[in-house]
Amino acid sequence: MKKKLLTLGMALCLVFTMIPFSAEAAFGYGGEPDDVPPTVTFEPNARGSEFYTLNYDSQYGWILEIFAGSDTEVCDVITNYNGQEGLWDFDQSDFEHVRADGIPGGAAVTVTFMGRYPVAYSPRLDSKVMKLSYKTTTYNGKAKKPALKIGKLKQADLVKKGLITVKYSYNTKPGIAKMTIKAGKKAKGKYEGQTTMYFRIAPKKMALTSLTSQKKGELILKWKGQEYASGYNILISESENFEAEKTHNFTIHADKFNSMAFKEATSGVKYYVKIRSYTDSKYGRSYGAWGKALSAPAK
């Protein structure tokens, strides 16, 4: 994925020139305590273009400019190949490497360090590079608050340092809950903007209370109503495994019902029945787990 990076206002620029042979240079960096100087290794590959390996500490990446073959006055963090501006192409699967392709063999390469930043490739907050500790959970009467990570950075540390704020909405009952992540008060030059993430809170698992057949060709099933249920999904099948061709699928769009009569049963046939609840919310529908199936022969 290609993103354009923004420079840090407080960045300290350190410039060096690299020749097109295997070489290595270490760089000091000031402005923040406990900084770990990065090293950059220049490795031309078989196609004649260059591959840069960045080694840095586990909490921060580095913002840099790469120039090749000519100078540029562009202040944004870019790569420039023989005067052609290009974006920094960061391989998200490997947080310690960045590949710059298309640089002609033999070209002089200049790398400028612009500072540190705590995100894999871009200061703009983007849910696509964030991971939640869970995306689906089951309602238990308590507010749900999954924690996020950006690369190797944890939500608790990011919030504590004032880099982001996290707000949870619709997370106290079943449905689709929302997280709003915004750049914090101390995020200047590190994060910007805001993004949203969603996770599912499933209703509690349901179960039928009874399944009987009192009349010919009829089944009566009952269940206990569930808090926050918008309705119920019921499967009635001649198959213990609920094979589709032998199964009737019913959706009851109301939580006020707690029984149902199935009048299409075949006398003498054993039926299997199970139920689950669902909750409709602002951002979609969330289903609970299927309860244990009950079985009974039809009269």
SULCORZI-V65462 format. One record per residue. SS is DSSP state (alpha for helix, beta for strand, coil for the rest). PSI is psi in whole degrees, 0 to 359 (* if undefined). NEAR is the number of other ideal C-beta (glycine too) atoms within 12 Angstrom. Layout:
# SULCORZI-V65462
<<SS | PSI | NEAR> <SS | PSI | NEAR>>
This chain:
# SULCORZI-V65462
<<coil | 138 | 17> <beta | 130 | 18> <coil | 153 | 26> <coil | 130 | 24> <beta | 148 | 37> <coil | 145 | 30> <coil | 157 | 28> <coil | 133 | 33> <coil | 327 | 17> <coil | 10 | 19> <coil | 148 | 28> <coil | 121 | 23> <coil | 129 | 25> <beta | 123 | 26> <beta | 140 | 19> <beta | 160 | 25> <beta | 135 | 20> <beta | 133 | 28> <coil | 157 | 19> <coil | 51 | 22> <coil | 161 | 15> <coil | 125 | 16> <beta | 165 | 21> <beta | 140 | 19> <beta | 141 | 24> <beta | 152 | 17> <coil | 135 | 28> <coil | 163 | 15> <coil | 136 | 29> <coil | 177 | 17> <coil | 335 | 19> <coil | 146 | 22> <coil | 156 | 8> <coil | 35 | 12> <coil | 145 | 20> <coil | 112 | 21> <coil | 136 | 22> <coil | 166 | 30> <beta | 147 | 24> <beta | 128 | 35> <beta | 128 | 23> <beta | 121 | 31> <beta | 99 | 23> <beta | 138 | 27> <coil | 184 | 19> <coil | 336 | 10> <coil | 359 | 13> <coil | 357 | 16> <coil | 172 | 29> <beta | 152 | 39> <beta | 121 | 27> <beta | 130 | 38> <beta | 119 | 25> <beta | 128 | 37> <beta | 122 | 23> <coil | 173 | 31> <coil | 167 | 22> <coil | 348 | 15> <coil | 336 | 25> <coil | 148 | 32> <beta | 187 | 39> <beta | 140 | 44> <beta | 132 | 44> <beta | 160 | 39> <beta | 141 | 37> <beta | 123 | 45> <beta | 142 | 33> <beta | 122 | 38> <coil | 340 | 24> <coil | 166 | 19> <coil | 165 | 16> <coil | 148 | 23> <coil | 3 | 12> <coil | 130 | 22> <coil | 347 | 19> <coil | 166 | 25> <beta | 106 | 38> <coil | 173 | 31> <beta | 147 | 38> <beta | 114 | 31> <beta | 106 | 26> <coil | 44 | 22> <coil | 350 | 19> <beta | 120 | 19> <beta | 140 | 23> <beta | 162 | 27> <coil | 154 | 26> <coil | 119 | 37> <beta | 106 | 25> <beta | 125 | 33> <coil | 105 | 21> <coil | 340 | 25> <coil | 346 | 14> <coil | 104 | 17> <coil | 0 | 27> <coil | 10 | 26> <beta | 146 | 24> <beta | 133 | 36> <beta | 130 | 28> <beta | 107 | 38> <coil | 161 | 25> <coil | 5 | 25> <coil | 126 | 36> <coil | 142 | 22> <coil | 137 | 20> <coil | 353 | 16> <coil | 141 | 28> <coil | 137 | 24> <beta | 131 | 38> <beta | 130 | 31> <beta | 130 | 38> <beta | 123 | 32> <beta | 128 | 36> <beta | 353 | 33> <beta | 188 | 34> <beta | 156 | 35> <beta | 145 | 40> <coil | 40 | 39> <coil | 152 | 41> <coil | 313 | 38> <coil | 353 | 35> <coil | 142 | 32> <coil | 344 | 35> <beta | 127 | 27> <coil | 132 | 34> <coil | 120 | 26> <alpha | 339 | 23> <alpha | 336 | 17> <alpha | 10 | 28> <beta | 149 | 32> <beta | 139 | 22> <beta | 151 | 26> <coil | 335 | 19> <coil | 149 | 18> <coil | 343 | 21> <beta | 136 | 22> <beta | 174 | 27> <beta | 138 | 25> <coil | 135 | 33> <coil | 19 | 16> <coil | 354 | 14> <coil | 154 | 12> <coil | 140 | 16> <coil | 133 | 33> <coil | 79 | 25> <coil | 146 | 26> <coil | 147 | 25> <beta | 161 | 35> <beta | 142 | 25> <beta | 103 | 42> <coil | 240 | 29> <coil | 0 | 20> <beta | 132 | 31> <beta | 151 | 24> <alpha | 315 | 27> <alpha | 319 | 16> <alpha | 319 | 22> <alpha | 319 | 32> <alpha | 317 | 26> <alpha | 323 | 15> <coil | 1 | 22> <coil | 20 | 18> <coil | 329 | 33> <beta | 162 | 38> <beta | 148 | 25> <beta | 127 | 33> <beta | 132 | 20> <beta | 139 | 25> <beta | 145 | 25> <coil | 35 | 29> <coil | 15 | 29> <coil | 359 | 19> <coil | 172 | 29> <coil | 149 | 40> <beta | 199 | 33> <beta | 118 | 30> <beta | 160 | 36> <beta | 141 | 28> <beta | 131 | 33> <beta | 119 | 23> <beta | 123 | 37> <beta | 155 | 23> <beta | 137 | 30> <coil | 182 | 26> <coil | 333 | 14> <coil | 22 | 19> <coil | 359 | 29> <coil | 128 | 20> <coil | 356 | 26> <coil | 313 | 38> <coil | 156 | 36> <beta | 158 | 26> <coil | 200 | 21> <beta | 164 | 21> <beta | 168 | 28> <beta | 151 | 25> <beta | 156 | 36> <beta | 148 | 30> <beta | 159 | 35> <beta | 130 | 31> <beta | 107 | 40> <beta | 146 | 34> <coil | 164 | 39> <coil | 155 | 28> <coil | 136 | 23> <coil | 168 | 40> <coil | 147 | 25> <beta | 144 | 34> <beta | 334 | 20> <beta | 154 | 20> <beta | 115 | 34> <beta | 163 | 25> <coil | 107 | 29> <coil | 340 | 17> <coil | 157 | 15> <coil | 128 | 16> <coil | 21 | 20> <coil | 139 | 23> <beta | 141 | 39> <beta | 121 | 28> <beta | 143 | 39> <beta | 153 | 24> <beta | 165 | 31> <coil | 129 | 21> <coil | 150 | 23> <coil | 138 | 31> <coil | 137 | 18> <coil | 4 | 26> <coil | 133 | 36> <coil | 340 | 29> <beta | 188 | 30> <beta | 148 | 39> <beta | 126 | 32> <beta | 134 | 38> <beta | 129 | 32> <beta | 121 | 38> <beta | 151 | 29> <coil | 352 | 27> <coil | 132 | 21> <coil | 333 | 17> <coil | 6 | 14> <coil | 49 | 22> <coil | 138 | 13> <alpha | 318 | 12> <alpha | 348 | 11> <alpha | 17 | 19> <beta | 137 | 23> <beta | 133 | 28> <beta | 120 | 20> <beta | 141 | 24> <beta | 124 | 21> <beta | 111 | 25> <coil | 51 | 16> <coil | 143 | 16> <coil | 357 | 23> <coil | 347 | 13> <coil | 144 | 24> <coil | 20 | 24> <beta | 162 | 22> <beta | 142 | 30> <beta | 124 | 22> <beta | 111 | 32> <coil | 16 | 18> <coil | 17 | 18> <coil | 148 | 31> <coil | 127 | 21> <coil | 135 | 16> <coil | 352 | 14> <coil | 138 | 23> <beta | 132 | 24> <beta | 148 | 38> <beta | 135 | 33> <beta | 137 | 44> <beta | 163 | 35> <beta | 152 | 43> <beta | 157 | 36> <beta | 165 | 43> <beta | 156 | 35> <beta | 127 | 35> <beta | 135 | 24> <beta | 181 | 28> <coil | 325 | 15> <coil | 10 | 21> <beta | 184 | 20> <beta | 141 | 25> <beta | 126 | 38> <beta | 145 | 33> <coil | 176 | 34> <coil | 152 | 23> <coil | 138 | 26> <coil | 171 | 28> <coil | 135 | 18> <coil | 141 | 27> <beta | 156 | 31> <beta | 151 | 24> <beta | 147 | 25> <beta | 145 | 20> <coil | 141 | 29> <coil | * | 20>>
